[in-house]
Structure formats: structure tokens, C-alpha cells
Amino acid sequence: MHRPGRAGARLRPVPLHAIDNPASIAYILADSEASVLVASTIGQWNAIASLAQPLPGLREVVLRDATTIGPTQAGGVSVIALEVWLARASKQRP
């Protein structure tokens, strides 16, 4: 019998298209109630955040192309570099 791990039981990917515009991404984030967004750059996140669309489920933005950010708060959302996020996660493992 297959038993997904703890992460597998809680994580559900929401696919975004590479050419989606910030308004489309914000709509998808709000509609899916996504809690984490992985973005390439802070510019991508800033474009989404500047729309001021409520994203009630979003807790964290993880930036792939950043190495020194975070965690910082922007509008109630933690913004953090992927390296920092992964290091924090590995420290939290039992």
C-alpha cells in the first residue's frame, strides 16, 4: 500500500504557465488558496504584489534566483531566497 510522506499529504502543485501575466498569476493564487509561491525573481513577485489583489492563503514567496533574501515580510507574506528556505527546512527535520 502506498503511503505518501507528510509533505506529500499536504502539498498540491498548482501549475502556472511561463507566459502568464501577473494578473493571471494573482487570480490563480487567490482561487487555489495557494500558501507558497515559488518565483524566479523578486521582480516577478513585486509585479504580482503591486496588483494589491487579496491572496488570503499565501504565506510565503520563495525566490529561485536570489541567494541572500530573507526572510522578510511584505504585505503579510514572507519573502525568502530558495537557499535560505531549504536550509531552514533541513534544520526543522526530525
N, C-alpha and C positions, 0 to 999 in steps of 0.2 A: 504494500500500500504506500502511495506517495504522500509524504507529509511535508508541505513547504515549511521552510525555516521561518523564524519570527519576522524577518524583513519581507519575505515573500508573501506572508499573510496580510501585510499592511500596505505594501507598495503596489500601486497600479499605474503603469506608464500612460501618459496622455500624449499621443503623437501630435507634433506640430510640424508644419511644412517649412522648409528652409526659406521660402519666399513669403511667408505670412507677414503681414504688416503689424505694427504694434497694436492697433485697434483690434485686429482679429485675434491676436495672441491674448490680449486682455480679456476679450469675450470668452475665449476657450478656458482661460484660467478661472474666471468667475463661474462659468457654467459647470465646470468639472469640480469646483471647490478644491482645486489643487493646493497642496500645502507647501510644496517645494518646486521651484523653477530652476532648471539648470540653463544658464545663458552663456554665450561665448564671452561677451564683454559688458563692462559697466554701461557703455553707450546703449546697448540693447535694452538693459533694464531701465535706464533713465528714460528712454523713449516710451516704454510701457507705463512707467510710473507717472510720467508727465500728463498722461490722459486723465488722471485722477478718477479712474473707474474703480468702484469698490471691488476689492478682491478679498472677501471675508475669510477664505480658508488659507490664504497664502501666509506662511510663517517665515520662509527662508528663500533667498535667492543665492544660488551657488554659481560663481563665475569661473568658467573654464580657463580663460586667458589672463587671469590675474594671479599673482603669487603672494601679495602682501596685504591684501584687503581682509579686514575683518577680525572678528565680526563687528559690524556697525549696524545701527538701526536707521532705517529710512521709512518713515510713514508706518511704523509699527512692524516692519518687515526686516529681518536680519539679512544683511548682505555680506557674503563671505567668499573668499577665494577657495577654489576646489582643494588645493593643497592643505589649507588650514582646516577645511571641513573634514577631509579624510583623516588628518592627524587627530582631530578631536574625536572622530568616530572610533578610531582604533584604540584610543585611551579609554573609551567607555565600554569596550568589550569586557564581558565577564571572564 
